[in-house]
Amino acid sequence: MRNSAAAIALVTYLTCAQNVAAQAGPPPPAAPATGPAGPPTPAVPPPAADSPAAAADAARHAKRTACLKEAKAKKLLGAERSAYVKNCVGGY
């Protein structure tokens, strides 16, 4: 009895495996090989370092970083921290 049950289980498994393989179809073709991939290029180039927009962004970043450090020193969390940073920076 045990041998026949094992044989039936094996046949069922193999039949199911064949059906799954037949439904899957052939594997997709491999992508064509190209040269070595470089770093991804950004969609929008960053502003030049000497532009007024870049200077304003750098100043805003420095101010926000200082405000975040102050909030951490005061051990503020959650909504209090967000409100403090927003006030400190000047409301963006």
C-alpha positions, 0 to 999 in steps of 0.5 A: 500500500505504501509503495503504491501511494508513493508512486501515485504521489510521484506521478501526480507531482511530475504531471503537475510539473510538466503542466506548469512547464508547458504553460510557462512557455519559452524563456524570454530572450536575453537582453543584448549585451552593451558596453559597461553601464555607467552611472545613471544620468539625472533627469534634470541637471543640477544648477551650476555652483555659481548660480543664484539658485544654487547659492540659495539652495545651499544657504537653505540647506545649511540653515535647515541642518543647523535647525535640525541639530538644535531640535535634536539638542532640545530632544524634540520629537514628532510634531513639536520637532517639525513645528520647531524646524519649520519656524526656525527655517522660516516657513520654507 
